[in-house]
């Protein structure tokens, strides 16, 4: 009769403690609050913030779009505690907004949406003139168009005609708003306006600025404009930083970085006497459709109108980290229970560490999915990757642990399909690599979704369809250098994806070699 393998208790307990510490440290490190000097206090209001009336389930493309009066009233009541004025971008559906601003003691900079449609533009401009004249006590300035030159929907000369038309019919100062470089490219516009409204968004620059240099960039551009266009005033009509989304070169979105930028900018602007408008009051989920995840997260408050901690108080990159820690603990415990009794020291050390790794990566993938996914197809893709990870996790846990009873049947079923699981992970990595090489601007890096499969199949190769797996390895490997080149060598998220890709290529190559 063979002896039952002795359970290696001490290394198992040690590995469990180490795994729990790593799991807790990972999530606490992401969510640890940071203390910064406040920008807004109950006795100190900021100048202005961009406001659009959309609830989180609405967008300007809704037909017909119907603003919710109660929503706008509540929004202005909240913003009035922090700001003296709001900036709007269109006249459509906002007829009641001046009265609400009057009610809450706020001023407005109202804007007409100028587009390539001359009829719609004329309607917007006429509504702008009418509202400015009817609400002279509330409307402090009017803005004829927003980034219409950037979108190439009008020419500079067409824009000047519209500005002159509005100036002839209103008493308020008239301006136009665009990214700062377009004022330089269309010099005929500046003489037509009463003051220039420039957009300064260091994250979106062609040469993005890291958070440590973002305010320096803003200062340089603002001073250039102040000297070049004197004596006309300069309004920084949009400036801010995203709280979520993909890194662009050295520009990393996060709540802490958003707070650092906004609080630092407000201090700088008030020291120098600049006029400014922050973008934006509330997160706009609809923007994720055209700008990727980052487009929906420029708000000072989230889409549910909850304070993100950007203006005052402690700020955390992941305030919901205890929830992800709890989920990670469940995954950790589930891995141990699924693996069951281990029979050697190696398995006793690896099983808890596998559970901790899964608790970190699956939670990180869940958070990325929450931030980025908007369409049904994106949610389905994320769910498929989650299912793939869970199957790989189960297979690895059973390979390390007991395979008696029902575990034996499940392990045999997964073992037969391990090659296809590897092929599925390779396919997902290849698709994402092609996207990041050829269309990366709005793509997030999916490192968390594929780290676990890459490591598991690297350590424990699986037999799969040789030609297909070889092709996937070629695609992924060929994309590593180009995506690093496009993203810049200082992009940590790009390097993390490159590392995961290298691990995946190695795992796929080991499978091909095993097949031989």
VEXNU-640195 format. One line per field, with one value per residue (C-alpha): x, y, z; residue number from 1; residue in three letters. Coordinates in nm, 4 decimals, always signed. Layout:
BEGIN
px = c(X	...)
py = c(Y	...)
pz = c(Z	...)
i = c(NUM	...)
aa = c(ALA	...)
This chain:
BEGIN
px = c(+0.0000	+0.1405	+0.1655	-0.0432	+0.1803	+0.2393	+0.0702	+0.3476	+0.1764	+0.4511	+0.5311	+0.1574	+0.0818	+0.3804	+0.2657	-0.0919	+0.0274	+0.2542	-0.0293	-0.2711	-0.0136	+0.0491	-0.3240	-0.3931	-0.0874	-0.1808	-0.5331	-0.4459	-0.1573	-0.3969	-0.6541	-0.4390	-0.5678	-0.3375	-0.3506	-0.3152	-0.3840	-0.7507	-0.8508	-1.2067	-1.3413	-1.6831	-1.5533	-1.3556	-1.5346	-1.3566	-1.4196	-1.5979	-1.6592	-1.7870	-2.1397	-2.3486	-2.6878	-2.6597	-2.7377	-2.5171	-2.7703	-2.7987	-2.5933	-2.6247	-2.6967	-3.0251	-3.3109	-3.4911	-3.2768	-3.4853	-3.2968	-3.4350	-3.5233	-3.4896	-3.1452	-3.0228	-3.1629	-2.9839	-2.6627	-2.6517	-2.7358	-2.4289	-2.1993	-2.3015	-2.1272	-1.7946	-1.8096	-1.9134	-2.0122	-2.0690	-1.9754	-2.2141	-2.1487	-2.4846	-2.8204	-3.0313	-3.2528	-3.1001	-3.3673	-3.4389	-3.0755	-3.0368	-3.3315	-3.1803	-2.8446	-3.0235	-3.1944	-2.8627	-2.6682	-2.4397	-2.3145	-2.2975	-2.0712	-2.3090	-2.1973	-2.3456	-2.2511	-2.1003	-2.0876	-2.0694	-2.4505	-2.5283	-2.8965	-2.8249	-2.5459	-2.7763	-3.0382	-2.7740	-2.6402	-2.9873	-3.0718	-2.7427	-2.8226	-3.1752	-3.0640	-2.7813	-3.0183	-3.2936	-3.0578	-2.8065	-2.7872	-2.6754	-2.4844	-2.1368	-1.9928	-2.0915	-1.8860	-1.9395	-1.8341	-1.6200	-1.3247	-1.4964	-1.1591	-1.0053	-1.2876	-1.2440	-1.6185	-1.5803	-1.3068	-1.1524	-1.3268	-1.6676	-1.6109	-1.5209	-1.8513	-2.0444	-1.8540	-1.9258	-2.2939	-2.3154	-2.1156	-2.3589	-2.6536	-2.5282	-2.3680	-2.1613	-1.7996	-1.7810	-1.5198	-1.4463	-1.2993	-1.0437	-0.7223	-0.4450	-0.2585	-0.5600	-0.5514	-0.2010	-0.3014	-0.5979	-0.4698	-0.7744	-0.9943	-0.8186	-0.8901	-1.2621	-1.3098	-1.3158	-1.0964	-0.9377	-1.0563	-0.7856	-0.7982	-0.4944	-0.5116	-0.1615	-0.2846	-0.4146	-0.1193	+0.0648	+0.3564	+0.1744	+0.3065	+0.3654	+0.1783	+0.5012	+0.5478	+0.1849	+0.1564	+0.4862	+0.3443	+0.0262	+0.2287	+0.4472	+0.1530	-0.0477	+0.2435	+0.3077	-0.0552	-0.0664	+0.2258	+0.1347	-0.2285	-0.2016	-0.3947	-0.6742	-0.7432	-0.6926	-0.9432	-0.8163	-1.1486	-1.0706	-0.8039	-0.8053	-0.6787	-0.8571	-0.9107	-0.9311	-0.8074	-0.4945	-0.1546	-0.0276	+0.3512	+0.4241	+0.0719	-0.1001	-0.4714	-0.5716	-0.7821	-0.4748	-0.3176	-0.6417	-0.6489	-0.2797	-0.3326	-0.6565	-0.5445	-0.2046	-0.3576	-0.6086	-0.3328	-0.1190	-0.4040	-0.5067	-0.1481	-0.1086	-0.4573	-0.5624	-0.9232	-1.0096	-1.2744	-1.2202	-1.3295	-1.5585	-1.8256	-1.9398	-1.8065	-1.9686	-1.9987	-2.1234	-1.7819	-1.6291	-1.7936	-1.5719	-1.2721	-1.2241	-1.2388	-1.0470	-1.3154	-1.5707	-1.3628	-1.2712	-1.5327	-1.4779	-1.7764	-1.8650	-2.1661	-2.3750	-2.2841	-2.0664	-1.7559	-1.4378	-1.2190	-1.0597	-1.1141	-1.0720	-0.9982	-0.8124	-0.8199	-0.7844	-0.7184	-0.9453	-1.1884	-1.3742	-1.0583	-1.2088	-1.4685	-1.1985	-0.9958	-1.3003	-1.3502	-0.9794	-1.0043	-1.2958	-1.0930	-0.7945	-1.0024	-1.1773	-0.8402	-0.7304	-1.0569	-1.0489	-0.6874	-0.7619	-0.4912	-0.1407	+0.1183	+0.4547	+0.6318	+0.6375	+0.2588	+0.2135	+0.4062	+0.2592	-0.1129	-0.1646	+0.0528	-0.1575	-0.4695	-0.3172	-0.2126	-0.5640	-0.7157	-0.5079	-0.5319	-0.9009	-0.9929	-0.7765	-0.9440	-1.2844	-1.1985	-1.0686	-1.3862	-1.6002	-1.4134	-1.3829	-1.6808	-1.9814	-2.1235	-2.2671	-1.9827	-1.7232	-1.8974	-1.9203	-1.5506	-1.4614	-1.6847	-1.5212	-1.1759	-1.2930	-1.4288	-1.0992	-0.9076	-1.1323	-1.0901	-0.7126	-0.7117	-0.9151	-0.6893	-0.3735	-0.5182	-0.6163	-0.2754	-0.1115	-0.3571	-0.5570	-0.7093	-0.9235	-1.2975	-1.4804	-1.1587	-1.0138	-1.3006	-1.2846	-0.9070	-0.9320	-1.1949	-0.9800	-0.6619	-0.8167	-0.9049	-0.5886	-0.4534	-0.7649	-0.7536	-0.3965	-0.5063	-0.7912	-0.5526	-0.3139	-0.5952	-0.7086	-0.3512	-0.3012	-0.6231	-0.5352	-0.1782	-0.3001	-0.5361	-0.2577	-0.0234	-0.2632	-0.5345	-0.4015	-0.5212	-0.8310	-0.7345	-0.6638	-0.3856	-0.5287	-0.2289	-0.4361	-0.6578	-0.3732	-0.1003	-0.2441	-0.2880	+0.0585	+0.2298	+0.0318	+0.0948	+0.4583	+0.5124	+0.2882	+0.2806	-0.0259	-0.0568	-0.2646	-0.3087	+0.0518	+0.0148	-0.2444	-0.0471	+0.2707	+0.0933	-0.0446	+0.3027	+0.4384	+0.1703	+0.2140	+0.5938	+0.6059	+0.3881	+0.5930	+0.8539	+0.6117	+0.3688	+0.6521	+0.7804	+0.4359	+0.3722	+0.7163	+0.9685	+0.8523	+0.4993	+0.4789	+0.1484	+0.3031	+0.5985	+0.3641	+0.1789	+0.5101	+0.6141	+0.2859	+0.3213	+0.6729	+0.5411	+0.2561	+0.4903	+0.7149	+0.4148	+0.2936	+0.6422	+0.6790	+0.3536	+0.4849	+0.8076	+0.6107	+0.4110	+0.7325)
py = c(+0.0000	+0.3406	+0.6126	+0.9298	+1.2271	+1.4428	+1.7844	+2.0525	+2.2760	+2.5281	+2.6353	+2.6387	+2.8714	+3.0898	+3.1158	+3.1947	+3.4772	+3.6077	+3.5902	+3.7739	+4.0449	+4.0870	+4.0998	+4.3542	+4.5622	+4.5710	+4.7048	+4.9331	+5.0775	+5.1628	+5.3144	+5.4916	+5.8502	+6.1421	+6.4771	+6.7892	+7.1613	+7.2411	+7.4452	+7.5279	+7.5956	+7.7057	+8.0636	+8.0551	+7.9870	+7.9161	+8.1090	+7.8873	+7.5270	+7.3724	+7.2393	+7.0138	+6.8970	+6.5271	+6.2624	+5.9527	+5.7782	+6.0729	+6.2171	+6.5069	+6.2489	+6.1413	+6.2209	+6.4081	+6.5251	+6.6393	+6.8008	+6.7185	+7.0398	+6.8814	+6.7501	+7.0930	+7.2591	+7.0121	+7.0436	+7.4210	+7.4040	+7.1817	+7.3855	+7.7118	+7.5909	+7.5739	+7.8091	+8.1605	+8.0760	+7.7990	+7.7735	+7.6115	+7.4924	+7.4902	+7.6644	+7.3563	+7.2559	+7.5029	+7.7708	+7.7305	+7.7423	+8.1233	+8.1345	+7.8493	+8.0294	+8.3413	+8.1350	+8.0007	+8.3259	+8.2152	+8.3851	+8.2171	+8.2179	+8.0866	+7.9276	+7.8645	+7.5368	+7.6237	+7.3357	+7.2612	+7.2782	+7.6457	+7.6160	+7.4632	+7.7153	+8.0070	+7.8739	+7.8402	+8.1912	+8.3476	+8.1675	+8.2873	+8.6499	+8.6234	+8.4631	+8.7113	+9.0058	+8.8539	+8.7605	+9.0436	+9.0196	+8.6552	+8.6190	+8.7692	+8.6674	+8.4843	+8.2243	+8.1854	+7.8273	+7.5683	+7.4013	+7.4412	+7.5181	+7.2075	+6.9973	+7.1796	+7.2488	+7.6187	+7.8435	+8.1289	+8.3826	+8.2195	+8.2275	+8.5966	+8.6765	+8.4944	+8.6767	+9.0155	+8.9292	+8.8446	+9.1540	+9.3730	+9.2415	+9.1892	+9.4075	+9.1338	+9.0585	+8.8114	+8.5389	+8.2112	+7.8991	+7.6580	+7.4728	+7.7301	+7.6278	+7.7052	+8.0699	+8.0830	+7.9006	+8.1356	+8.4851	+8.6601	+8.5438	+8.7212	+9.0799	+8.9976	+8.8934	+9.0960	+8.8409	+8.5081	+8.1790	+7.9142	+7.5468	+7.4130	+7.0371	+6.8981	+6.5373	+6.5851	+6.7772	+6.6211	+6.6042	+6.5120	+6.6543	+6.4462	+6.5678	+6.7110	+6.9358	+7.0059	+7.3368	+7.4524	+7.3908	+7.5807	+7.8738	+7.8933	+7.8966	+8.1435	+8.3865	+8.3657	+8.4480	+8.7235	+8.9016	+8.8285	+8.9400	+9.2207	+9.4238	+9.1711	+8.9451	+8.5685	+8.3246	+7.9718	+7.8281	+7.4628	+7.3078	+6.9933	+6.6383	+6.3019	+6.0766	+5.7481	+5.6091	+5.5067	+5.6656	+5.8802	+5.8855	+6.0300	+6.1658	+5.9318	+5.9747	+5.9209	+6.0884	+6.1949	+6.3443	+6.5232	+6.6725	+6.7658	+6.9454	+7.1248	+7.2373	+7.3446	+7.5269	+7.7177	+7.8348	+7.9390	+8.1168	+8.3129	+8.4156	+8.5441	+8.6932	+8.4656	+8.4132	+8.0451	+7.7810	+7.4223	+7.1241	+6.9902	+6.9884	+6.6256	+6.3113	+6.2526	+5.8771	+5.9430	+6.0790	+5.7335	+5.6380	+5.8765	+5.9355	+5.6027	+5.5591	+5.8802	+6.0944	+6.0151	+6.1086	+6.4779	+6.5730	+6.7294	+6.5181	+6.1762	+6.1028	+6.0308	+6.3798	+6.2359	+6.4290	+6.2751	+6.4623	+6.6695	+7.0147	+6.9568	+6.6958	+6.3639	+6.2036	+5.8353	+5.6782	+5.3880	+5.4803	+5.1498	+4.9455	+4.7589	+4.6059	+4.4822	+4.3565	+4.1630	+4.0117	+3.9284	+3.7537	+3.5451	+3.4473	+3.3680	+3.1453	+2.9838	+2.8948	+2.7262	+2.5331	+2.4237	+2.3106	+2.1189	+1.9235	+1.9639	+1.6905	+1.8675	+2.1851	+2.3296	+2.3066	+2.4383	+2.7521	+2.8051	+2.7484	+3.0445	+3.2696	+3.1687	+3.2695	+3.6063	+3.6739	+3.5926	+3.8138	+4.1062	+4.0566	+3.9645	+4.2580	+4.4920	+4.3614	+4.4129	+4.7737	+4.8390	+4.6872	+4.9103	+5.2174	+5.1399	+4.9297	+5.1064	+4.8951	+4.5448	+4.4098	+4.5495	+4.3935	+4.0587	+4.0705	+4.1495	+3.8677	+3.6184	+3.7169	+3.6829	+3.3342	+3.2422	+3.3558	+3.1587	+2.8404	+2.8856	+2.9531	+2.6398	+2.4296	+2.5588	+2.5164	+2.1558	+2.0859	+2.1969	+2.0413	+1.7286	+1.5478	+1.2987	+1.2519	+1.5243	+1.7224	+1.4467	+1.4683	+1.8473	+1.8431	+1.5857	+1.7985	+2.1126	+1.9283	+1.8175	+2.1784	+2.3474	+2.3926	+2.5740	+2.7922	+2.8870	+2.9548	+3.1727	+3.3747	+3.4094	+3.5193	+3.7855	+3.9102	+3.9216	+4.1178	+4.3689	+4.4026	+4.4831	+4.7458	+4.9046	+4.9131	+5.0414	+5.2298	+5.3022	+5.6548	+5.5529	+5.1950	+5.0893	+4.8448	+4.4985	+4.3704	+4.2570	+4.0375	+3.8248	+3.8159	+3.5120	+3.2962	+3.3975	+3.2960	+2.9745	+2.8467	+2.9564	+2.7440	+2.4600	+2.4420	+2.3040	+2.1268	+2.3215	+2.3763	+2.4292	+2.6474	+2.8744	+2.9163	+2.9869	+3.2562	+3.4167	+3.4203	+3.5872	+3.8590	+3.9381	+3.9324	+4.1513	+4.4142	+4.4626	+4.7029	+4.9116	+4.9678	+5.0724	+5.3086	+5.4660	+5.5038	+5.6272	+5.4522	+5.6363	+5.4960	+5.2480	+5.1050	+5.0305	+4.8584	+4.6488	+4.5383	+4.4647	+4.2439	+4.0532	+4.0144	+3.8712	+3.6213	+3.5286	+3.4800	+3.2598	+3.0552	+3.0112	+2.9201	+2.6590	+2.5073	+2.4864	+2.3255	+2.0833	+1.9828	+1.8842)
pz = c(+0.0000	-0.1018	+0.1615	+0.1265	+0.0449	+0.3484	+0.3402	+0.3506	+0.6052	+0.6836	+0.3255	+0.2492	+0.5415	+0.4509	+0.0894	+0.1996	+0.4219	+0.1469	-0.1069	+0.1224	+0.1914	-0.1817	-0.2538	+0.0199	-0.0658	-0.4339	-0.3804	-0.0899	-0.2917	-0.5749	-0.3429	-0.0842	-0.0404	-0.1150	+0.0649	-0.1523	-0.0903	-0.1544	-0.4603	-0.3535	-0.0053	+0.1234	+0.1303	-0.1948	-0.5234	-0.8496	-1.1709	-1.4224	-1.5328	-1.8554	-1.8200	-2.0407	-1.9160	-2.0034	-1.7463	-1.7663	-1.9921	-2.2348	-2.5190	-2.7675	-3.0361	-2.8769	-3.1142	-2.9884	-2.7001	-2.4049	-2.1146	-1.7725	-1.5903	-1.2459	-1.3405	-1.4540	-1.1424	-0.9150	-1.1181	-1.0865	-0.7172	-0.6727	-0.8978	-0.7309	-0.4151	-0.5990	-0.9010	-0.9955	-1.3529	-1.6072	-1.9738	-2.2253	-2.5812	-2.7565	-2.7377	-2.8200	-2.5313	-2.2863	-2.2948	-1.9222	-1.8137	-1.7731	-1.5337	-1.3301	-1.3244	-1.2015	-0.9328	-0.8035	-0.8342	-1.1193	-1.4342	-1.7755	-2.0788	-2.3416	-2.6672	-3.0096	-3.1799	-3.5178	-3.7655	-4.1373	-4.1521	-4.2331	-4.1374	-3.7971	-3.7391	-3.8186	-3.5768	-3.3040	-3.3621	-3.3633	-3.0391	-2.8903	-2.9731	-2.8357	-2.5088	-2.4556	-2.4984	-2.2852	-1.9998	-1.9876	-1.6093	-1.6260	-1.9547	-1.9111	-2.2509	-2.5693	-2.7560	-3.1303	-3.1989	-3.0284	-3.2073	-3.5451	-3.7043	-3.5484	-3.6951	-4.0308	-4.0461	-4.1288	-4.2630	-4.0719	-4.2958	-4.2436	-3.8715	-3.8777	-4.0515	-3.7815	-3.5083	-3.6659	-3.6939	-3.3237	-3.2194	-3.4062	-3.2039	-2.8462	-2.5811	-2.4124	-2.5113	-2.8007	-2.8474	-3.0244	-2.8579	-2.9986	-2.9226	-2.8971	-3.2139	-3.4333	-3.3290	-3.4714	-3.7904	-3.8539	-3.7673	-3.9186	-3.6288	-3.3408	-3.4600	-3.4801	-3.1174	-2.7985	-2.6213	-2.7167	-2.5703	-2.5938	-2.4995	-2.3160	-2.2530	-2.1915	-2.2115	-2.5680	-2.7089	-3.0044	-2.7623	-2.4378	-2.1136	-1.8030	-1.4969	-1.3509	-1.6573	-1.7498	-1.5661	-1.7124	-2.0603	-1.9759	-1.8430	-2.1536	-2.3948	-2.1862	-2.1645	-2.5393	-2.6129	-2.3535	-2.5221	-2.8830	-2.8667	-2.6098	-2.5118	-2.5719	-2.2766	-2.2893	-2.1416	-2.0882	-2.1998	-2.1365	-1.9200	-1.7136	-1.6797	-1.7195	-1.4195	-1.6149	-1.9446	-2.1288	-2.0873	-2.3779	-2.3776	-2.0297	-1.9668	-1.7222	-1.6360	-1.2738	-1.0092	-0.8162	-1.1285	-1.2134	-0.8645	-0.8848	-1.2133	-1.1244	-0.7800	-0.9097	-1.2059	-0.9929	-0.7604	-1.0569	-1.2379	-0.9316	-0.8607	-1.2165	-1.2518	-1.5394	-1.6433	-1.6765	-1.7253	-1.6093	-1.8137	-1.7016	-1.4336	-1.4698	-1.6335	-1.9738	-2.0498	-2.4032	-2.5022	-2.4620	-2.7914	-2.9896	-2.7614	-2.5852	-2.2099	-2.1414	-2.3063	-2.0401	-1.7363	-1.7374	-1.4798	-1.1397	-1.0324	-1.1723	-1.3927	-1.0806	-0.9522	-0.6760	-0.5709	-0.7137	-0.4653	-0.7406	-0.5894	-0.2179	+0.0448	+0.0190	-0.3255	-0.4157	-0.7538	-0.6602	-0.3811	-0.4294	-0.3621	-0.0619	-0.2974	-0.5346	-0.2396	-0.1204	-0.4654	-0.4810	-0.1453	-0.2759	-0.5843	-0.3619	-0.1344	-0.4305	-0.5827	-0.2602	-0.2279	-0.5915	-0.5655	-0.2477	-0.0730	-0.2154	-0.1944	-0.2282	-0.1251	-0.4765	-0.5076	-0.1535	-0.2471	-0.5926	-0.5290	-0.2894	-0.5076	-0.8086	-0.6159	-0.5202	-0.8798	-0.9998	-0.7288	-0.8568	-1.2326	-1.2521	-1.0305	-1.2395	-1.5560	-1.3936	-1.3068	-1.6590	-1.8023	-1.5794	-1.6973	-2.0676	-2.1793	-2.3222	-2.6050	-2.5843	-2.7963	-2.5548	-2.2551	-2.4345	-2.5246	-2.1628	-2.0363	-2.2749	-2.1512	-1.7921	-1.8669	-2.0332	-1.7239	-1.4900	-1.6944	-1.7045	-1.3297	-1.2598	-1.4795	-1.3101	-0.9597	-1.0307	-1.1842	-0.8584	-0.6157	-0.5558	-0.8515	-0.6647	-0.7134	-0.9055	-0.9372	-1.1528	-1.4005	-1.4194	-1.4627	-1.7422	-1.9200	-1.8930	-1.9863	-2.3134	-2.3948	-2.2672	-2.6184	-2.7262	-2.4160	-2.5100	-2.8669	-2.7381	-2.5215	-2.8143	-3.0444	-2.7962	-2.7572	-3.1350	-3.1914	-2.9211	-3.0466	-3.3991	-3.2563	-3.0513	-3.3502	-3.6165	-3.4235	-3.0744	-2.9911	-2.7954	-2.7036	-2.3482	-2.2672	-2.1797	-1.9821	-1.6836	-1.9021	-2.0382	-1.7727	-1.5946	-1.9108	-2.0359	-1.7119	-1.6652	-2.0174	-2.0042	-1.6935	-1.8097	-2.1916	-2.3667	-2.6987	-2.9482	-3.3235	-3.4254	-3.7350	-3.5810	-3.2601	-3.4566	-3.6579	-3.3415	-3.1866	-3.5006	-3.4986	-3.1306	-3.1450	-3.4545	-3.2876	-2.9693	-3.1077	-3.3215	-3.0365	-2.8051	-3.0729	-3.1183	-2.7475	-2.6482	-2.4295	-2.1157	-2.1307	-1.8414	-1.9610	-2.3011	-2.1349	-1.9201	-2.2335	-2.4071	-2.1139	-2.1189	-2.4946	-2.4560	-2.2008	-2.4338	-2.7290	-2.5128	-2.3999	-2.7570	-2.8776	-2.6021	-2.7204	-3.0775	-2.9549	-2.7398	-3.0451	-3.2215)
i = c(1	2	3	4	5	6	7	8	9	10	11	12	13	14	15	16	17	18	19	20	21	22	23	24	25	26	27	28	29	30	31	32	33	34	35	36	37	38	39	40	41	42	43	44	45	46	47	48	49	50	51	52	53	54	55	56	57	58	59	60	61	62	63	64	65	66	67	68	69	70	71	72	73	74	75	76	77	78	79	80	81	82	83	84	85	86	87	88	89	90	91	92	93	94	95	96	97	98	99	100	101	102	103	104	105	106	107	108	109	110	111	112	113	114	115	116	117	118	119	120	121	122	123	124	125	126	127	128	129	130	131	132	133	134	135	136	137	138	139	140	141	142	143	144	145	146	147	148	149	150	151	152	153	154	155	156	157	158	159	160	161	162	163	164	165	166	167	168	169	170	171	172	173	174	175	176	177	178	179	180	181	182	183	184	185	186	187	188	189	190	191	192	193	194	195	196	197	198	199	200	201	202	203	204	205	206	207	208	209	210	211	212	213	214	215	216	217	218	219	220	221	222	223	224	225	226	227	228	229	230	231	232	233	234	235	236	237	238	239	240	241	242	243	244	245	246	247	248	249	250	251	252	253	254	255	256	257	258	259	260	261	262	263	264	265	266	267	268	269	270	271	272	273	274	275	276	277	278	279	280	281	282	283	284	285	286	287	288	289	290	291	292	293	294	295	296	297	298	299	300	301	302	303	304	305	306	307	308	309	310	311	312	313	314	315	316	317	318	319	320	321	322	323	324	325	326	327	328	329	330	331	332	333	334	335	336	337	338	339	340	341	342	343	344	345	346	347	348	349	350	351	352	353	354	355	356	357	358	359	360	361	362	363	364	365	366	367	368	369	370	371	372	373	374	375	376	377	378	379	380	381	382	383	384	385	386	387	388	389	390	391	392	393	394	395	396	397	398	399	400	401	402	403	404	405	406	407	408	409	410	411	412	413	414	415	416	417	418	419	420	421	422	423	424	425	426	427	428	429	430	431	432	433	434	435	436	437	438	439	440	441	442	443	444	445	446	447	448	449	450	451	452	453	454	455	456	457	458	459	460	461	462	463	464	465	466	467	468	469	470	471	472	473	474	475	476	477	478	479	480	481	482	483	484	485	486	487	488	489	490	491	492	493	494	495	496	497	498	499	500	501	502	503	504	505	506	507	508	509	510	511	512	513	514	515	516)
aa = c(UNK	UNK	UNK	UNK	UNK	UNK	UNK	UNK	UNK	UNK	UNK	UNK	UNK	UNK	UNK	UNK	UNK	UNK	UNK	UNK	UNK	UNK	UNK	UNK	UNK	UNK	UNK	UNK	UNK	UNK	UNK	UNK	UNK	UNK	UNK	UNK	UNK	UNK	UNK	UNK	UNK	UNK	UNK	UNK	UNK	UNK	UNK	UNK	UNK	UNK	UNK	UNK	UNK	UNK	UNK	UNK	UNK	UNK	UNK	UNK	UNK	UNK	UNK	UNK	UNK	UNK	UNK	UNK	UNK	UNK	UNK	UNK	UNK	UNK	UNK	UNK	UNK	UNK	UNK	UNK	UNK	UNK	UNK	UNK	UNK	UNK	UNK	UNK	UNK	UNK	UNK	UNK	UNK	UNK	UNK	UNK	UNK	UNK	UNK	UNK	UNK	UNK	UNK	UNK	UNK	UNK	UNK	UNK	UNK	UNK	UNK	UNK	UNK	UNK	UNK	UNK	UNK	UNK	UNK	UNK	UNK	UNK	UNK	UNK	UNK	UNK	UNK	UNK	UNK	UNK	UNK	UNK	UNK	UNK	UNK	UNK	UNK	UNK	UNK	UNK	UNK	UNK	UNK	UNK	UNK	UNK	UNK	UNK	UNK	UNK	UNK	UNK	UNK	UNK	UNK	UNK	UNK	UNK	UNK	UNK	UNK	UNK	UNK	UNK	UNK	UNK	UNK	UNK	UNK	UNK	UNK	UNK	UNK	UNK	UNK	UNK	UNK	UNK	UNK	UNK	UNK	UNK	UNK	UNK	UNK	UNK	UNK	UNK	UNK	UNK	UNK	UNK	UNK	UNK	UNK	UNK	UNK	UNK	UNK	UNK	UNK	UNK	UNK	UNK	UNK	UNK	UNK	UNK	UNK	UNK	UNK	UNK	UNK	UNK	UNK	UNK	UNK	UNK	UNK	UNK	UNK	UNK	UNK	UNK	UNK	UNK	UNK	UNK	UNK	UNK	UNK	UNK	UNK	UNK	UNK	UNK	UNK	UNK	UNK	UNK	UNK	UNK	UNK	UNK	UNK	UNK	UNK	UNK	UNK	UNK	UNK	UNK	UNK	UNK	UNK	UNK	UNK	UNK	UNK	UNK	UNK	UNK	UNK	UNK	UNK	UNK	UNK	UNK	UNK	UNK	UNK	UNK	UNK	UNK	UNK	UNK	UNK	UNK	UNK	UNK	UNK	UNK	UNK	UNK	UNK	UNK	UNK	UNK	UNK	UNK	UNK	UNK	UNK	UNK	UNK	UNK	UNK	UNK	UNK	UNK	UNK	UNK	UNK	UNK	UNK	UNK	UNK	UNK	UNK	UNK	UNK	UNK	UNK	UNK	UNK	UNK	UNK	UNK	UNK	UNK	UNK	UNK	UNK	UNK	UNK	UNK	UNK	UNK	UNK	UNK	UNK	UNK	UNK	UNK	UNK	UNK	UNK	UNK	UNK	UNK	UNK	UNK	UNK	UNK	UNK	UNK	UNK	UNK	UNK	UNK	UNK	UNK	UNK	UNK	UNK	UNK	UNK	UNK	UNK	UNK	UNK	UNK	UNK	UNK	UNK	UNK	UNK	UNK	UNK	UNK	UNK	UNK	UNK	UNK	UNK	UNK	UNK	UNK	UNK	UNK	UNK	UNK	UNK	UNK	UNK	UNK	UNK	UNK	UNK	UNK	UNK	UNK	UNK	UNK	UNK	UNK	UNK	UNK	UNK	UNK	UNK	UNK	UNK	UNK	UNK	UNK	UNK	UNK	UNK	UNK	UNK	UNK	UNK	UNK	UNK	UNK	UNK	UNK	UNK	UNK	UNK	UNK	UNK	UNK	UNK	UNK	UNK	UNK	UNK	UNK	UNK	UNK	UNK	UNK	UNK	UNK	UNK	UNK	UNK	UNK	UNK	UNK	UNK	UNK	UNK	UNK	UNK	UNK	UNK	UNK	UNK	UNK	UNK	UNK	UNK	UNK	UNK	UNK	UNK	UNK	UNK	UNK	UNK	UNK	UNK	UNK	UNK	UNK	UNK	UNK	UNK	UNK	UNK	UNK	UNK	UNK	UNK	UNK	UNK	UNK	UNK	UNK	UNK	UNK	UNK	UNK	UNK	UNK	UNK	UNK	UNK	UNK	UNK	UNK	UNK	UNK	UNK	UNK	UNK	UNK	UNK	UNK	UNK	UNK	UNK	UNK	UNK	UNK	UNK	UNK	UNK	UNK	UNK	UNK	UNK	UNK)
